[in-house]
Amino acid sequence: MYPRSPIESINKFHQELTALRKDLHANPEMGFKELRTSGIVAGALEALGIEVHRGIGKTGVVGVLRGKKSDSGRMVGLRADMDALPIIEENVVAHCSTTPGLMHACGHDGHTAILLGTAKYLAENKNFNGTAIFIFQPAEEGLGGAKAMLDDGLFEKFPCDAIYALHNWPALPAGVIGINPGPMMAASDRFEIKIHGRGGHGAHPYQTIDPIIVAAQIITALQTIVSRNIHPVESAVISLGHIQAGNAAAPSVIPSHAVLIGTVRTFSDEVQKIVESRMRKLIATIADAFGATAELDYQRSYPATINSTAQANFLADVATDLFGAERVVRDLIPSMGSEDFSFMLKQRPGAYFRLGQGGAEAGKLLHNPKFDFNDDVIPTGSALFAALVERSMPLEN
């Protein structure tokens, strides 16, 4: 028989977790610089009698807790990210960021508090047969903290049988769980196109090879890759985020060079390969047709976040048992955003789920200067994490 729902016990220290979350919010730290945050995490785990390992992935912290029994040999990992963003906060609250230019605009302060709540509950009860691994990860926001932890031997030191992570989601009502057995987040690739032409006077364009014209043709052509090369039921996005050419103070000068920088988002390796291949051919051919040359630097950053079917369905079943079917979305639409938990899912089966916190209707979106984590949902996240451990590794089968 499964233990009863952890949420009643976790509710008893909800205020404690909320105070901790607000303290983290007021003191944000960038990726790989989470010294204060990781110190607080390590201290909290040690106070609970949990074995602590520091410095995994530079500022990462891992806690190890064995249940009342551990002869099952099973090990389940739970991950929370800790870093903030270089955004100037616009909230007017008592726990507003005290660090100029930094804020927790993605809710990682809430994720850290949630996992510490899980650790506290599990340390006090230990209603499982196996080992729980609490993974507090640095540098999720574009710096690849998950990969840094893996490079430091995370799963060699702690060979988890399954891993789970959450992310708050303003588009879902508070307390609703969203999951999908398959793609949850897209792969994130960065590309840079350098176009080399021949500069000259804007009054005599026939004497030049205009890289701006070449850039315009390339931009238009790139938008045909998805519509004319990718199957309609697949998904891909190609977006240009930066164009640089010439000098605004010299409008009569045709420059020699132009640079385009953008991102590609895909859910499958095959689609990713098609997009990159077509980009290379189109860019080179278009540049050559105008007498220019062009170079494509295509960098694969984060892989797609793909949930394992068994773990995703298990998580949905546990969430349904805890909260009711009306609070569980089993077919959540995937996001074209990216997430470096994907590196961990490449090495271990597991699932990444959304914890609804509301706020989207008021414009309080992720990475927004007015974002603030909804503390009301902390017990929900902590309870689901705890139940995943207890029910993955039951004391009695």
N, C-alpha and C positions, 0 to 999 in steps of 0.2 A: 504494500500500500504506500502511496506517495505521502510525504509529509503535508500538513496543511499549508495553505497559502502563506508565504513569508510577509505579505504586505501589512498585516496587523502588527507584527513585531517591528517592522521597519518604520511604520508610522510613528512609533514611540520616540524615535530620534530624528524625525523629519526636520524639526527646527534646528537641530545641530548640523544637519547636512546643508540646510539652507544658509545658515550663517557661514559655513565653510565655503559654499559656492559663491556667496557675495564677496567674501574676502579674496578669493581667487579672481573674481571679476575686477575688483578694485586694483589688483596687482598683476596685470597681464604680462606675459613674457613671450618673446618670439621663439621660433623653432631653434632647437639646440642651445637655447639660452634659458631654459626653464629651471634655473638653479633653485630659486625660492619654492616654486611649485613642486618640483621633485623632492625637495627637502621636506615639505609639508606632507606629501604623500608617504614618503618613507617613514617619517616619524609616526604618522597615524597607523600605518601597518604594524610597525614595531610595537606600538602601544597595545595592539590587539594580540600580540604574541605570534604574529605571522613572520615567517622567514623572509628576509628582504635582500634583494640583489640590486645594487645600484650600478649606474654607468653602462648599462647595456644599450647601445645606440646613443652613446655620449651622455645624454641626460635622462635616458629611460630608466624606469624602475619596474622590477618584477617582484611580486609577492607570491609565496608558496604556502599553501595551507592544506594539510592532510585532514581527512575526515575522521569520524569516530573509528572507521576502519579504512585501510588503504590496500588491502590484499587483492582488490580487484585489478590493481595495476593500471587502472584507467586514469587519464589526465585530461581535464577540460580547461581551455584558456578563455579568458574574458578580457577584452581590450577596450581601453578608453584613451583618447588623445588629449593632450594637455596644452598645446600652444595657442597663441593669440594671433591677431592680424594687425598689419600696419595701417590702421584706420583711426581717424579722430572721432571719438565718441560724441554723440549729440544728445544722449540721454541726460536728464536732470534727476538723478536719484542719489541716495546717500552712498551707494556702493559704486558710483561711477568711477571709471578708470582714473588712477592717479599717475599714470605714466603717459606723458605727452606723446601723441601719435600712435598709441597702441590701444587695442581693446579686444575683448572677447566677443567678436561679432559673429561667431559661428557656433557658440554654445559649448566649446570644449571645457569651460569651467563647470558646466552642468554635467557633462559626461564624466569628468573626474570625480565629482561629488557622488554621482550615481554609483560608480564602481566602488568607491570607498564605503558607501552604504551597504553594498552587497558584501564586501569583505567583512564589515562589522557584524552583519547578521550571520554569515556563515561561520565566522570565528566563534561566535557565541553559541551556536547550535551544533555545527559539524554533523548535520544529518545527511551524510553521504559516505560512500565507500570508494575512496580514490583520492585524487589530489586536484585542488583548484589552483589555477595559475592566474594571477591578476596582473595584466600587462598594461602599464601606464606608458604610453608611447609619446615621444617628442615629435615635433616638426612634421605634422601631417600636411600643413598648408604649403604644398609645393616643394618641400625640401626632402621628401622621401624618408621620413623617420622610421617607417616600418621596415624599409629595406636596410637601414642602418642597424636596426635591432637584429634582423635576420643575418646580416653580415657578421654581427658579433656572436652568432651561434645561438640565437634565441631558441630554436626548436631542437638543436642538438643538446642544449642544456635542459630544456623543458619540453620533451617530446609529446606535445598535446595530441590527443586522439581527435579532438574537434575544437574549433575556435569560434567565438561569437563576438560581434561588435554592434553598437547601435549609433544612430545619429538622430538628434532631434529634427523635427520636420514641421515648420510652421503651416504648411498646406494641409496637414491633417489635424482634426480636432484634438484637443488636449486629452492625453491618455489612450488614444487609439494606436494600435500597433499595425505597421505596414510591412509586408514581406512579399517576396516573389521567389519561387524556386527556379532560379536562372539569373539573367542579367539584372543587376540593381543599379550599377553606375558604369559609365562608359570609360574606355581607354582614353587617355589624354596624351596627344602628340603635339609637339611644337615644330613649326617649320619656318625657315627663313630663306627667302629668295633674293639673291643679289643679281641685278641686271646691269650689264656693262654695255654702254653704247658709245656715242661720240658727241661730246658737247659742242655748243656753238651759240651763235646769235639767234634770238627768237625771231628776228626779222628774216632770217635766211635758213629755215628749217631743212631745206633740201640739201644743205651742206652737212647735216648732222645725222646721227642715228639716235633718235629720241627715245630714251629709256622710259619716259613717262607714258608714251603711246604703247610701248611694249608691255609695260605694267598694266595698263588698262585692258589690253587684250587678254593678258594672262588672268587677271581678276575675273573677267567675264567667262573665260573658258573653264576656270576652276569650278564655277557654279554649275557646270553641266556634268561634272563627274558623278555626283550623287544621282541626279535625275536620269542620266543616260547610261550608267554603268553598274549601279547597285540595284539589286532586286527590290521591287516595291515593298516587300514585307520586311526587308532588312532596314537598319537605321544607320545613318552617317551624317555628320555635320562638318562642313569646311567653313571656317570663319576667318576673315582678315581682321586683325586688330590694330595694325600699324602700317602706315605707308610713309616713306621718307624719300624725298627727292628735291634737289634744288635748294634755293635760298629765297625766303619770302621777301627779302630786301632787293632781290635781283630778278624781277619777273620777266625781263627780256633775255635771260640766260637759260638756254636749254642745258640741263646738267648732263654729265657723263654717266652717272650711276643712279640707280633707284633700288630701294630695299622694301620688301614686303614681309611682314611677320604675322603669323596666325596660328590657329589651332585646328586639329582634326580630332573628332570624337567618333568612336566606333564601339560596337559590342563584341565583334568576333575577329579572330586573327585573319580570317580569309578576306573579310571586307576591308580590314586595315591594309592588307597587302595590295588589294586592288586599288584603293585610293592612292597609296604611295606610288605604285607603278604608273598609274595614269597621270599623276602630277608630274612625275619625272619626264614622261614622254611629251606631254603638252607644253611644259615650260621650255624644254630644249627646242622643240619644233617651232613654237611661236617666236622665240627669240631669234632663231636662225632665219626665219622667214623675213624678218625685218633687218637682218644684217647685224644683229646684236648677239651677245652670249648671255647665258644665265646659269647660275648655280643654285641648286636646291640642297639645303642642309635640313634633313628630316630627322628629328629626334623623338624616339619613343620614350615617354616619361612614365606615366602610370598605366599598367594594364587594366583591362576591364574588371570590374568587381562582379564576379559570377558566384552566386550562391550554389552550394551543393544541394541537390534536390532532397536528399534524406534529411539533412540538418534543417533546411528551410521548412519542410513540412512538419518536422518534430517541433520546431520553435512555434509554428503557427498553432499546433495542437496544444502545446503547453500554455500559450497565451490565451487561447480560447477557454481552456479549463480554468485559468486564473481570473479572467476578466469578462468572459462571455463572448459569443460569436459576433455580437453587434459591435464589439470594439476591436475586431481583428479584420484587416483587409489582406486577403491571401494572394491577390493578383495586382499588387501595387504597380503602377506604370513606372518603368525604369527612368532614371534621370540621366541626361547627357553630361552631367557633372562627373567629376572623377574623385577617387578616394584611394589612398595608399594602403588601406587594409587589403586591397587587391593582391599585393605582394604576398601577404600571409595566406590568403585563400589559394594562391598558386601552389603552396607547399602543404597545406592541411585542409581537410574538408571542414566546412563551417557555413555560417550564415551571417549576413549583415542586415539589420532591420531598422525601420524608422520608428521613432517614438514621437507621436503627434504632440505638438505643444500649442497649436493655434497661433494666431497673430498675423497670418498672411493677409487676411481681409483688412487689417489695419496698416498694411505696408511694412510690418516688422519682419522683414525677410532676412535670410542668412546673408552675411557680408554687408549688411546695411548699418550705417552709423547709429540707427535708433534701435538696433536689435538688443534684446535682453532675454536671457533664458527664463522659461516659465518654471519656477520652483515647485509648483503644484504637482508636476509630473515626476519629480525625483523618486518617490516611493514606487511608482509604477515601473520605472526602468530598473531600479535596484531589485525589486521583487521578481521580475522576469529573469534577470541575470541569475539570481539565486536559485530560482526554480529550475533553470536549465542545468545547473550543477547538480542539484539534488535528484532530478529525474533522469539525468544521464548516468548517474552513478548511485543508484538507490542502495540503501543499507541492506534491504532484503529484496530478492528477486521473486 
